[in-house]
Amino acid sequence: MMNVSHPQNGFTNTLIELAPGIDLYPQFFELQAQKTLVDLVRDIVRQAPLFQPTMPKTGKAFSVKMSNCGSLGWVADKTGYRYQANHPTTAKPWPPIPQMLDDVWTKLTSNEAGKAQACLINYYDPSAKMGLHQDRDEQNLQAPVVSISLGDDCRFRIGGLTRSGPTQSLTLHSGDVLVLGGENRLAFHGVERIYPGTSTLLSAPGRINLTLRRVTG
């Protein structure tokens, strides 16, 4: 790992380069900003309730619950993984991405990436996990993925471009931001476990992960 400064856009947050294109910004958000983000998420979920995605073909339920905001939202069911403009249960359009999240995307990505079109909201209860996977359902694989952690710590595992390649694990804390881009935009990654009680940000044990993506070219 390499620690460097991040002077662009007026930020001086520590940047840890985990691998080329994979950047971790520890404690990017201070506590008050984290609380503001949680309030924004609650407002989104009131409009677009959490739903339980299922695996294609098998129909097995994910252990995480999800929602989205933006012009497009990621969904998963027996027919496959995809982006769509409407909530799978209510059929209503997703709420817009809040300006605060738009600002984060702008600060941490290049102008060439375009605007974020989707923000996936994952809620992990203390028993939830996410297996190793790639974020590859987007048409645009050049724009980075920006991931924000809120709530309890989690053990996060990240590897390379093959599922069987070597991996490293790290603890993500509330307020951390992770960016996947460049040559490792398609790095395999997943959440191995949640550490309940490590944060008091949420009203109950668990973790919220916000993932901002550009979907189309």
ChimeraX commands (.cxc) that place a marker at each C-alpha (Angstrom):
marker #1 position 0.00,0.00,0.00 radius 0.5
marker #1 position 1.13,3.54,-0.66 radius 0.5
marker #1 position 0.03,6.68,1.19 radius 0.5
marker #1 position -0.05,9.85,-0.88 radius 0.5
marker #1 position -1.82,13.19,-0.60 radius 0.5
marker #1 position -4.81,14.12,-2.71 radius 0.5
marker #1 position -4.62,17.87,-3.30 radius 0.5
marker #1 position -7.11,18.09,-6.20 radius 0.5
marker #1 position -10.45,19.82,-5.76 radius 0.5
marker #1 position -9.36,21.35,-2.45 radius 0.5
marker #1 position -9.12,18.02,-0.62 radius 0.5
marker #1 position -6.20,16.94,1.52 radius 0.5
marker #1 position -7.60,13.56,2.55 radius 0.5
marker #1 position -5.20,10.64,2.81 radius 0.5
marker #1 position -5.20,8.44,-0.27 radius 0.5
marker #1 position -4.10,4.82,0.00 radius 0.5
marker #1 position -3.35,3.24,-3.36 radius 0.5
marker #1 position -4.19,-0.44,-2.94 radius 0.5
marker #1 position -3.29,-1.25,-6.55 radius 0.5
marker #1 position -3.11,0.77,-9.79 radius 0.5
marker #1 position -6.53,2.40,-10.15 radius 0.5
marker #1 position -7.81,1.20,-6.75 radius 0.5
marker #1 position -7.79,4.10,-4.31 radius 0.5
marker #1 position -9.00,4.15,-0.71 radius 0.5
marker #1 position -9.87,7.48,0.96 radius 0.5
marker #1 position -10.08,6.69,4.70 radius 0.5
marker #1 position -12.57,8.84,6.63 radius 0.5
marker #1 position -13.35,10.91,3.55 radius 0.5
marker #1 position -16.60,11.97,5.29 radius 0.5
marker #1 position -16.56,13.37,8.80 radius 0.5
marker #1 position -19.32,12.31,11.19 radius 0.5
marker #1 position -21.78,15.10,10.43 radius 0.5
marker #1 position -21.49,14.47,6.70 radius 0.5
marker #1 position -22.11,10.76,7.32 radius 0.5
marker #1 position -25.30,11.63,9.24 radius 0.5
marker #1 position -26.42,13.82,6.35 radius 0.5
marker #1 position -25.86,10.96,3.91 radius 0.5
marker #1 position -27.89,8.59,6.10 radius 0.5
marker #1 position -30.77,11.09,6.15 radius 0.5
marker #1 position -30.59,11.31,2.35 radius 0.5
marker #1 position -30.65,7.51,2.06 radius 0.5
marker #1 position -33.68,7.28,4.34 radius 0.5
marker #1 position -35.52,9.78,2.15 radius 0.5
marker #1 position -34.64,7.79,-0.97 radius 0.5
marker #1 position -35.77,4.51,0.58 radius 0.5
marker #1 position -39.09,6.07,1.57 radius 0.5
marker #1 position -39.67,6.75,-2.11 radius 0.5
marker #1 position -38.00,3.58,-3.44 radius 0.5
marker #1 position -38.29,0.87,-0.75 radius 0.5
marker #1 position -35.57,-1.70,-0.20 radius 0.5
marker #1 position -36.15,-4.88,-2.19 radius 0.5
marker #1 position -34.63,-8.37,-2.03 radius 0.5
marker #1 position -32.76,-9.18,-5.25 radius 0.5
marker #1 position -32.46,-12.80,-6.37 radius 0.5
marker #1 position -29.84,-14.73,-8.29 radius 0.5
marker #1 position -30.43,-15.34,-11.99 radius 0.5
marker #1 position -31.65,-18.85,-12.88 radius 0.5
marker #1 position -31.69,-20.20,-9.29 radius 0.5
marker #1 position -33.86,-17.46,-7.78 radius 0.5
marker #1 position -31.85,-17.65,-4.54 radius 0.5
marker #1 position -32.24,-14.44,-2.53 radius 0.5
marker #1 position -29.26,-12.18,-1.90 radius 0.5
marker #1 position -28.41,-11.66,1.76 radius 0.5
marker #1 position -28.36,-7.89,1.18 radius 0.5
marker #1 position -31.34,-5.65,0.49 radius 0.5
marker #1 position -31.14,-2.97,-2.16 radius 0.5
marker #1 position -32.55,0.21,-3.63 radius 0.5
marker #1 position -31.27,2.79,-6.11 radius 0.5
marker #1 position -31.34,6.42,-7.04 radius 0.5
marker #1 position -30.49,8.03,-10.35 radius 0.5
marker #1 position -31.81,7.75,-13.88 radius 0.5
marker #1 position -30.98,4.04,-13.84 radius 0.5
marker #1 position -30.94,1.42,-11.09 radius 0.5
marker #1 position -29.30,-1.99,-10.82 radius 0.5
marker #1 position -31.58,-4.97,-10.25 radius 0.5
marker #1 position -31.18,-8.75,-10.17 radius 0.5
marker #1 position -33.79,-11.47,-10.59 radius 0.5
marker #1 position -34.27,-14.81,-12.35 radius 0.5
marker #1 position -33.97,-13.15,-15.75 radius 0.5
marker #1 position -30.54,-11.69,-15.04 radius 0.5
marker #1 position -28.56,-8.66,-13.88 radius 0.5
marker #1 position -29.42,-5.33,-15.50 radius 0.5
marker #1 position -30.06,-1.62,-15.18 radius 0.5
marker #1 position -33.56,-0.24,-15.55 radius 0.5
marker #1 position -35.32,3.08,-15.09 radius 0.5
marker #1 position -38.02,1.84,-12.69 radius 0.5
marker #1 position -38.23,0.21,-9.26 radius 0.5
marker #1 position -38.98,-3.53,-9.70 radius 0.5
marker #1 position -41.82,-3.50,-7.15 radius 0.5
marker #1 position -43.42,-0.06,-7.36 radius 0.5
marker #1 position -42.67,0.44,-11.10 radius 0.5
marker #1 position -41.97,4.10,-10.30 radius 0.5
marker #1 position -38.84,5.92,-11.55 radius 0.5
marker #1 position -35.92,5.96,-9.14 radius 0.5
marker #1 position -35.43,9.16,-7.10 radius 0.5
marker #1 position -32.68,11.44,-8.40 radius 0.5
marker #1 position -29.13,11.22,-7.09 radius 0.5
marker #1 position -28.71,13.85,-4.33 radius 0.5
marker #1 position -26.40,16.75,-5.06 radius 0.5
marker #1 position -24.07,15.71,-2.24 radius 0.5
marker #1 position -23.36,12.42,-4.02 radius 0.5
marker #1 position -23.06,14.13,-7.39 radius 0.5
marker #1 position -20.41,16.34,-5.81 radius 0.5
marker #1 position -18.46,13.32,-4.53 radius 0.5
marker #1 position -18.51,11.75,-8.00 radius 0.5
marker #1 position -17.28,14.98,-9.57 radius 0.5
marker #1 position -14.48,15.37,-7.01 radius 0.5
marker #1 position -13.14,11.82,-7.34 radius 0.5
marker #1 position -13.53,11.15,-11.07 radius 0.5
marker #1 position -12.32,12.87,-14.22 radius 0.5
marker #1 position -14.49,15.04,-16.46 radius 0.5
marker #1 position -14.23,12.34,-19.12 radius 0.5
marker #1 position -16.20,9.95,-16.91 radius 0.5
marker #1 position -19.43,11.91,-17.42 radius 0.5
marker #1 position -22.09,12.24,-14.73 radius 0.5
marker #1 position -23.03,9.35,-12.47 radius 0.5
marker #1 position -26.28,7.75,-13.65 radius 0.5
marker #1 position -26.86,5.19,-10.91 radius 0.5
marker #1 position -26.31,4.94,-7.18 radius 0.5
marker #1 position -26.90,1.45,-5.83 radius 0.5
marker #1 position -27.87,1.34,-2.15 radius 0.5
marker #1 position -26.95,-1.91,-0.40 radius 0.5
marker #1 position -28.08,-2.56,3.15 radius 0.5
marker #1 position -26.13,-5.26,5.01 radius 0.5
marker #1 position -27.60,-6.58,8.24 radius 0.5
marker #1 position -25.02,-8.18,10.58 radius 0.5
marker #1 position -25.27,-11.56,8.81 radius 0.5
marker #1 position -25.14,-10.30,5.22 radius 0.5
marker #1 position -22.26,-10.91,2.81 radius 0.5
marker #1 position -21.41,-10.32,-0.84 radius 0.5
marker #1 position -19.34,-12.90,-2.74 radius 0.5
marker #1 position -16.45,-12.02,-5.01 radius 0.5
marker #1 position -17.76,-10.39,-8.18 radius 0.5
marker #1 position -16.94,-7.84,-10.87 radius 0.5
marker #1 position -18.92,-4.69,-11.61 radius 0.5
marker #1 position -19.35,-5.36,-15.31 radius 0.5
marker #1 position -23.05,-4.81,-16.11 radius 0.5
marker #1 position -22.35,-1.27,-17.30 radius 0.5
marker #1 position -21.94,-0.41,-20.98 radius 0.5
marker #1 position -19.24,2.05,-19.97 radius 0.5
marker #1 position -16.36,0.20,-18.32 radius 0.5
marker #1 position -13.99,3.14,-18.60 radius 0.5
marker #1 position -15.67,5.26,-15.91 radius 0.5
marker #1 position -14.66,4.32,-12.36 radius 0.5
marker #1 position -16.85,2.94,-9.58 radius 0.5
marker #1 position -17.12,5.05,-6.41 radius 0.5
marker #1 position -18.13,3.20,-3.23 radius 0.5
marker #1 position -19.09,4.86,0.08 radius 0.5
marker #1 position -19.27,3.01,3.43 radius 0.5
marker #1 position -21.67,4.02,6.21 radius 0.5
marker #1 position -22.33,2.31,9.53 radius 0.5
marker #1 position -20.61,-0.78,10.92 radius 0.5
marker #1 position -17.16,-1.83,9.76 radius 0.5
marker #1 position -16.86,-4.62,7.22 radius 0.5
marker #1 position -14.12,-6.97,6.09 radius 0.5
marker #1 position -13.70,-6.23,2.40 radius 0.5
marker #1 position -11.79,-8.52,0.04 radius 0.5
marker #1 position -10.35,-7.36,-3.26 radius 0.5
marker #1 position -8.35,-9.17,-5.90 radius 0.5
marker #1 position -7.39,-8.85,-9.52 radius 0.5
marker #1 position -9.03,-9.47,-12.86 radius 0.5
marker #1 position -9.52,-13.23,-12.37 radius 0.5
marker #1 position -11.63,-14.87,-9.69 radius 0.5
marker #1 position -8.86,-17.33,-8.81 radius 0.5
marker #1 position -6.14,-14.69,-8.47 radius 0.5
marker #1 position -4.57,-13.51,-5.22 radius 0.5
marker #1 position -6.67,-11.25,-2.97 radius 0.5
marker #1 position -6.14,-8.94,-0.03 radius 0.5
marker #1 position -8.54,-8.09,2.76 radius 0.5
marker #1 position -8.99,-4.81,4.60 radius 0.5
marker #1 position -11.44,-3.24,7.01 radius 0.5
marker #1 position -13.69,-0.51,5.62 radius 0.5
marker #1 position -14.95,1.98,8.20 radius 0.5
marker #1 position -17.88,4.39,8.18 radius 0.5
marker #1 position -16.99,7.41,6.07 radius 0.5
marker #1 position -14.45,5.59,3.89 radius 0.5
marker #1 position -14.61,5.91,0.10 radius 0.5
marker #1 position -13.15,3.34,-2.30 radius 0.5
marker #1 position -12.63,4.01,-6.02 radius 0.5
marker #1 position -12.15,1.23,-8.60 radius 0.5
marker #1 position -10.84,2.47,-11.90 radius 0.5
marker #1 position -8.12,2.35,-14.51 radius 0.5
marker #1 position -6.58,-1.03,-15.24 radius 0.5
marker #1 position -8.32,-2.53,-12.19 radius 0.5
marker #1 position -11.82,-1.23,-12.91 radius 0.5
marker #1 position -12.95,-4.87,-13.19 radius 0.5
marker #1 position -11.16,-6.16,-10.11 radius 0.5
marker #1 position -13.02,-8.89,-8.23 radius 0.5
marker #1 position -14.22,-7.74,-4.81 radius 0.5
marker #1 position -16.70,-8.67,-2.10 radius 0.5
marker #1 position -17.80,-8.24,1.52 radius 0.5
marker #1 position -16.84,-11.15,3.79 radius 0.5
marker #1 position -18.43,-10.05,7.04 radius 0.5
marker #1 position -19.94,-7.19,9.01 radius 0.5
marker #1 position -18.65,-6.24,12.45 radius 0.5
marker #1 position -21.81,-5.25,14.36 radius 0.5
marker #1 position -21.52,-2.62,17.05 radius 0.5
marker #1 position -18.44,-0.90,15.57 radius 0.5
marker #1 position -20.45,2.23,14.67 radius 0.5
marker #1 position -23.37,4.09,16.21 radius 0.5
marker #1 position -24.23,5.93,12.99 radius 0.5
marker #1 position -27.25,3.77,12.19 radius 0.5
marker #1 position -30.15,3.12,14.55 radius 0.5
marker #1 position -29.53,-0.65,14.37 radius 0.5
marker #1 position -26.43,-2.77,13.68 radius 0.5
marker #1 position -25.57,-2.99,9.99 radius 0.5
marker #1 position -23.89,-1.26,7.10 radius 0.5
marker #1 position -25.00,0.86,4.15 radius 0.5
marker #1 position -22.93,0.90,0.98 radius 0.5
marker #1 position -23.53,3.49,-1.73 radius 0.5
marker #1 position -22.05,2.67,-5.14 radius 0.5
marker #1 position -21.99,5.37,-7.80 radius 0.5
marker #1 position -21.60,4.33,-11.42 radius 0.5
marker #1 position -21.76,5.66,-14.96 radius 0.5
marker #1 position -23.75,3.11,-16.97 radius 0.5
marker #1 position -23.80,4.25,-20.61 radius 0.5
marker #1 position -21.11,5.74,-22.80 radius 0.5
marker link #1:1,2 radius 0.2
marker link #1:2,3 radius 0.2
marker link #1:3,4 radius 0.2
marker link #1:4,5 radius 0.2
marker link #1:5,6 radius 0.2
marker link #1:6,7 radius 0.2
marker link #1:7,8 radius 0.2
marker link #1:8,9 radius 0.2
marker link #1:9,10 radius 0.2
marker link #1:10,11 radius 0.2
marker link #1:11,12 radius 0.2
marker link #1:12,13 radius 0.2
marker link #1:13,14 radius 0.2
marker link #1:14,15 radius 0.2
marker link #1:15,16 radius 0.2
marker link #1:16,17 radius 0.2
marker link #1:17,18 radius 0.2
marker link #1:18,19 radius 0.2
marker link #1:19,20 radius 0.2
marker link #1:20,21 radius 0.2
marker link #1:21,22 radius 0.2
marker link #1:22,23 radius 0.2
marker link #1:23,24 radius 0.2
marker link #1:24,25 radius 0.2
marker link #1:25,26 radius 0.2
marker link #1:26,27 radius 0.2
marker link #1:27,28 radius 0.2
marker link #1:28,29 radius 0.2
marker link #1:29,30 radius 0.2
marker link #1:30,31 radius 0.2
marker link #1:31,32 radius 0.2
marker link #1:32,33 radius 0.2
marker link #1:33,34 radius 0.2
marker link #1:34,35 radius 0.2
marker link #1:35,36 radius 0.2
marker link #1:36,37 radius 0.2
marker link #1:37,38 radius 0.2
marker link #1:38,39 radius 0.2
marker link #1:39,40 radius 0.2
marker link #1:40,41 radius 0.2
marker link #1:41,42 radius 0.2
marker link #1:42,43 radius 0.2
marker link #1:43,44 radius 0.2
marker link #1:44,45 radius 0.2
marker link #1:45,46 radius 0.2
marker link #1:46,47 radius 0.2
marker link #1:47,48 radius 0.2
marker link #1:48,49 radius 0.2
marker link #1:49,50 radius 0.2
marker link #1:50,51 radius 0.2
marker link #1:51,52 radius 0.2
marker link #1:52,53 radius 0.2
marker link #1:53,54 radius 0.2
marker link #1:54,55 radius 0.2
marker link #1:55,56 radius 0.2
marker link #1:56,57 radius 0.2
marker link #1:57,58 radius 0.2
marker link #1:58,59 radius 0.2
marker link #1:59,60 radius 0.2
marker link #1:60,61 radius 0.2
marker link #1:61,62 radius 0.2
marker link #1:62,63 radius 0.2
marker link #1:63,64 radius 0.2
marker link #1:64,65 radius 0.2
marker link #1:65,66 radius 0.2
marker link #1:66,67 radius 0.2
marker link #1:67,68 radius 0.2
marker link #1:68,69 radius 0.2
marker link #1:69,70 radius 0.2
marker link #1:70,71 radius 0.2
marker link #1:71,72 radius 0.2
marker link #1:72,73 radius 0.2
marker link #1:73,74 radius 0.2
marker link #1:74,75 radius 0.2
marker link #1:75,76 radius 0.2
marker link #1:76,77 radius 0.2
marker link #1:77,78 radius 0.2
marker link #1:78,79 radius 0.2
marker link #1:79,80 radius 0.2
marker link #1:80,81 radius 0.2
marker link #1:81,82 radius 0.2
marker link #1:82,83 radius 0.2
marker link #1:83,84 radius 0.2
marker link #1:84,85 radius 0.2
marker link #1:85,86 radius 0.2
marker link #1:86,87 radius 0.2
marker link #1:87,88 radius 0.2
marker link #1:88,89 radius 0.2
marker link #1:89,90 radius 0.2
marker link #1:90,91 radius 0.2
marker link #1:91,92 radius 0.2
marker link #1:92,93 radius 0.2
marker link #1:93,94 radius 0.2
marker link #1:94,95 radius 0.2
marker link #1:95,96 radius 0.2
marker link #1:96,97 radius 0.2
marker link #1:97,98 radius 0.2
marker link #1:98,99 radius 0.2
marker link #1:99,100 radius 0.2
marker link #1:100,101 radius 0.2
marker link #1:101,102 radius 0.2
marker link #1:102,103 radius 0.2
marker link #1:103,104 radius 0.2
marker link #1:104,105 radius 0.2
marker link #1:105,106 radius 0.2
marker link #1:106,107 radius 0.2
marker link #1:107,108 radius 0.2
marker link #1:108,109 radius 0.2
marker link #1:109,110 radius 0.2
marker link #1:110,111 radius 0.2
marker link #1:111,112 radius 0.2
marker link #1:112,113 radius 0.2
marker link #1:113,114 radius 0.2
marker link #1:114,115 radius 0.2
marker link #1:115,116 radius 0.2
marker link #1:116,117 radius 0.2
marker link #1:117,118 radius 0.2
marker link #1:118,119 radius 0.2
marker link #1:119,120 radius 0.2
marker link #1:120,121 radius 0.2
marker link #1:121,122 radius 0.2
marker link #1:122,123 radius 0.2
marker link #1:123,124 radius 0.2
marker link #1:124,125 radius 0.2
marker link #1:125,126 radius 0.2
marker link #1:126,127 radius 0.2
marker link #1:127,128 radius 0.2
marker link #1:128,129 radius 0.2
marker link #1:129,130 radius 0.2
marker link #1:130,131 radius 0.2
marker link #1:131,132 radius 0.2
marker link #1:132,133 radius 0.2
marker link #1:133,134 radius 0.2
marker link #1:134,135 radius 0.2
marker link #1:135,136 radius 0.2
marker link #1:136,137 radius 0.2
marker link #1:137,138 radius 0.2
marker link #1:138,139 radius 0.2
marker link #1:139,140 radius 0.2
marker link #1:140,141 radius 0.2
marker link #1:141,142 radius 0.2
marker link #1:142,143 radius 0.2
marker link #1:143,144 radius 0.2
marker link #1:144,145 radius 0.2
marker link #1:145,146 radius 0.2
marker link #1:146,147 radius 0.2
marker link #1:147,148 radius 0.2
marker link #1:148,149 radius 0.2
marker link #1:149,150 radius 0.2
marker link #1:150,151 radius 0.2
marker link #1:151,152 radius 0.2
marker link #1:152,153 radius 0.2
marker link #1:153,154 radius 0.2
marker link #1:154,155 radius 0.2
marker link #1:155,156 radius 0.2
marker link #1:156,157 radius 0.2
marker link #1:157,158 radius 0.2
marker link #1:158,159 radius 0.2
marker link #1:159,160 radius 0.2
marker link #1:160,161 radius 0.2
marker link #1:161,162 radius 0.2
marker link #1:162,163 radius 0.2
marker link #1:163,164 radius 0.2
marker link #1:164,165 radius 0.2
marker link #1:165,166 radius 0.2
marker link #1:166,167 radius 0.2
marker link #1:167,168 radius 0.2
marker link #1:168,169 radius 0.2
marker link #1:169,170 radius 0.2
marker link #1:170,171 radius 0.2
marker link #1:171,172 radius 0.2
marker link #1:172,173 radius 0.2
marker link #1:173,174 radius 0.2
marker link #1:174,175 radius 0.2
marker link #1:175,176 radius 0.2
marker link #1:176,177 radius 0.2
marker link #1:177,178 radius 0.2
marker link #1:178,179 radius 0.2
marker link #1:179,180 radius 0.2
marker link #1:180,181 radius 0.2
marker link #1:181,182 radius 0.2
marker link #1:182,183 radius 0.2
marker link #1:183,184 radius 0.2
marker link #1:184,185 radius 0.2
marker link #1:185,186 radius 0.2
marker link #1:186,187 radius 0.2
marker link #1:187,188 radius 0.2
marker link #1:188,189 radius 0.2
marker link #1:189,190 radius 0.2
marker link #1:190,191 radius 0.2
marker link #1:191,192 radius 0.2
marker link #1:192,193 radius 0.2
marker link #1:193,194 radius 0.2
marker link #1:194,195 radius 0.2
marker link #1:195,196 radius 0.2
marker link #1:196,197 radius 0.2
marker link #1:197,198 radius 0.2
marker link #1:198,199 radius 0.2
marker link #1:199,200 radius 0.2
marker link #1:200,201 radius 0.2
marker link #1:201,202 radius 0.2
marker link #1:202,203 radius 0.2
marker link #1:203,204 radius 0.2
marker link #1:204,205 radius 0.2
marker link #1:205,206 radius 0.2
marker link #1:206,207 radius 0.2
marker link #1:207,208 radius 0.2
marker link #1:208,209 radius 0.2
marker link #1:209,210 radius 0.2
marker link #1:210,211 radius 0.2
marker link #1:211,212 radius 0.2
marker link #1:212,213 radius 0.2
marker link #1:213,214 radius 0.2
marker link #1:214,215 radius 0.2
marker link #1:215,216 radius 0.2
marker link #1:216,217 radius 0.2
view
